[in-house]
Amino acid sequence: MAAILTEELIYEILSAVEEVPAGKVASYGQIARLIGRDKNARLVGKVLSMSEYYGSYPCHRIVNHAGRLAPHFPGQRGLLLQEDVIFKDSSHVDMKRCQWEC
């Protein structure tokens, strides 16, 4: 079943993102699972890429499953560092220490 991007789905994704606490990160797949759409991690990424049109959300706390930062979000690392998120290297969050356990 293909995911149809509706306003309701967008706000469902953004509401899940809003639950990630400061100092923690979640993966795109983790957010997809939280809203009951296990196979829609890419859809989560698409919604986050246009989140500024829907308000202010902590999208910087979402990374890929390996902890890699979003390639087109230059300020992401700085925002995470302000929240004391621990990095393995310059572009990967330490998921073992910083992943949100929801």
ZADRENKE-771252 format. One record per residue: residue in one letter; x, y, z of N, C-alpha, C in turn. Coordinates in steps of 0.001 Angstrom, whole numbers, padded with zeros to 6 digits, always signed. Layout:
ZADRENKE-771252
AXYZXYZXYZ
...
END
This chain:
ZADRENKE-771252
M+000837-001181+000000+000000+000000+000000+000885+001248+000000
A+000694+002084-000947+001468+003319-001040+000923+004344-000056
A+001817+005110+000526+001416+006154+001469+000976+007387+000705
I-000188+007884+001045-000687+009110+000441-000429+010228+001443
L+000261+011242+000992+000648+012336+001867-000518+013300+002057
T-001130+013224+003222-002239+014105+003569-001809+015025+004709
E-002561+016067+004931-002288+016972+006055-002320+016195+007368
E-003261+015283+007488-003376+014477+008713-002107+013652+008947
L-001598+013027+007902-000371+012231+008020+000828+013119+008351
I+000903+014279+007740+001996+015213+008016+002009+015583+009490
Y+000857+015950+010023+000805+016340+011434+001007+015152+012370
E+000649+013965+011941+000911+012764+012736+002429+012541+012863
I+003131+012696+011766+004594+012562+011765+005217+013649+012630
L+004810+014887+012421+005395+016000+013170+005075+015914+014662
S+003922+015384+015011+003581+015187+016425+004493+014158+017066
A+004830+013104+016328+005752+012085+016845+007147+012678+017014
V+007575+013482+016061+008883+014135+016137+008941+015052+017360
E+007850+015714+017633+007779+016641+018760+007985+015939+020109
E+007748+014640+020160+007894+013872+021400+009348+013523+021732
V+010236+013605+020765+011647+013262+021003+012239+014301+021949
P+012726+013866+023116+013237+014844+024083+014584+015439+023688
A+014866+016617+024212+016159+017263+023989+017263+016350+024494
G+018355+016277+023734+019482+015434+024111+019383+014012+023596
K+018290+013694+022920+018085+012365+022341+017808+012507+020848
V+017988+011422+020122+017664+011391+018696+016817+010162+018414
A+016115+010200+017301+015335+009060+016818+015660+008897+015336
S+015413+007711+014818+015639+007480+013395+014342+007706+012618
Y+014485+007898+011325+013314+008052+010459+012406+006831+010592
G+013024+005648+010614+012255+004406+010746+011544+004310+012078
Q+012175+004788+013121+011564+004777+014446+010302+005645+014460
I+010369+006811+013850+009190+007685+013761+008104+007011+012922
A+008489+006383+011827+007517+005676+010987+006820+004570+011788
R+007578+003819+012572+006975+002754+013399+006026+003331+014445
L+006393+004461+015020+005548+005086+016047+004165+005459+015519
I+004094+005799+014253+002795+006184+013689+002126+005022+012954
G+002691+003826+013088+002077+002649+012482+002338+002472+010998
R+003417+003050+010498+003764+002946+009075+005214+002481+008956
D+005440+001258+009379+006784+000689+009489+007662+000867+008262
K+007093+000829+007099+007886+000854+005868+007968+002244+005228
N+007639+003269+005967+007595+004613+005398+008628+005575+005974
A+009841+005090+006237+010905+005954+006761+011230+007086+005783
R+011227+006803+004503+011524+007852+003512+010448+008923+003486
L+009223+008510+003726+008125+009467+003799+008340+010415+004976
V+008810+009879+006091+009121+010710+007255+010166+011758+006860
G+011205+011336+006166+012234+012270+005713+011678+013348+004808
K+010779+012960+003921+010163+013931+003005+009373+014977+003786
V+008596+014519+004758+007805+015452+005565+008720+016393+006348
L+009788+015852+006922+010698+016688+007703+011389+017730+006836
S+011622+017403+005579+012287+018357+004688+011417+019573+004386
M+010119+019469+004636+009219+020610+004393+008496+021048+005663
S+009042+020661+006809+008376+020938+008083+008240+022421+008398
E+009130+023265+007869+009059+024697+008176+007743+025321+007730
Y+007039+024668+006818+005748+025174+006358+004629+024886+007352
Y+004907+024063+008360+003882+023621+009307+004131+024095+010735
G+005189+024829+010954+005483+025319+012289+006894+024960+012699
S+007152+025054+013983+008487+024794+014512+008520+023445+015216
Y+009306+022536+014697+009427+021183+015242+010905+020831+015385
P+011250+019969+016335+012657+019611+016549+013155+018549+015559
C+013059+018860+014283+013445+017918+013229+014929+017584+013274
H+015729+018449+013903+017167+018183+014000+017449+016926+014825
R+016481+016449+015582+016668+015256+016415+016423+013948+015661
I+016163+014030+014372+015907+012828+013583+017096+012586+012657
V+017621+011364+012713+018792+010959+011927+018479+009615+011266
N+019383+009120+010433+019115+007808+009851+019442+006710+010868
H+019182+005476+010517+019327+004361+011469+020750+004193+012001
A+021732+004659+011256+023132+004558+011678+023605+005815+012412
G+022702+006784+012586+023067+008010+013278+023583+009115+012381
R+023566+008884+011061+024084+009886+010132+023156+011092+010059
L+023748+012259+010034+022996+013502+009925+022407+013655+008527
A+021372+014468+008429+020747+014743+007134+021721+015545+006273
P+021977+015120+005046+022984+015788+004205+022640+017219+003820
H+021372+017580+003792+020991+018925+003361+020504+019787+004534
F+021033+019514+005719+020642+020248+006926+021922+020684+007643
P+022580+021738+007144+023886+022135+007675+023887+022525+009152
G+022787+022981+009686+022748+023396+011083+022426+022292+012067
Q+022166+021089+011560+021733+019988+012418+022761+019642+013496
R+024011+019514+013111+025053+019148+014068+025147+020169+015213
G+025139+021444+014866+025227+022482+015883+024060+022444+016858
L+022858+022223+016342+021683+022145+017210+021786+020949+018164
L+022260+019819+017645+022412+018632+018497+023513+018827+019527
L+024602+019466+019144+025682+019742+020097+025196+020643+021229
Q+024326+021595+020927+023758+022464+021963+022951+021672+022988
E+022443+020503+022563+021654+019645+023454+022511+018537+024076
D+023833+018644+023909+024782+017676+024467+024645+016267+023887
V+024204+016172+022636+024174+014875+021949+025617+014483+021639
I+025922+013214+021845+027284+012704+021661+027447+012171+020238
F+028583+012524+019620+028872+012099+018251+029996+011067+018233
K+029888+010108+017291+030980+009152+017055+032046+009785+016175
D+031600+010589+015205+032495+011333+014319+031747+012583+013877
S+032258+013306+012938+031669+014604+012582+030267+014523+011984
S+029877+013363+011479+028564+013277+010835+027675+012151+011355
H+028083+011506+012452+027288+010406+013007+027097+010558+014515
V+025835+010514+014924+025484+010534+016342+025776+009150+016924
D+026171+009093+018177+026364+007823+018876+024978+007306+019273
M+024429+006437+018439+023071+005930+018648+022957+005086+019914
K+023998+004385+020292+023939+003566+021503+023719+004429+022746
R+024255+005621+022727+024175+006486+023898+023055+007534+023816
C+022623+007846+022602+021708+008975+022464+020351+008649+021830
Q+020114+007400+021436+018838+007096+020806+017706+007111+021824
W+016625+007731+021458+015435+007825+022284+014804+006447+022399
E+014592+006014+023609+013918+004731+023861+012450+005023+024119
C+011648+004819+023091+010222+005123+023238+009397+003858+023326
END
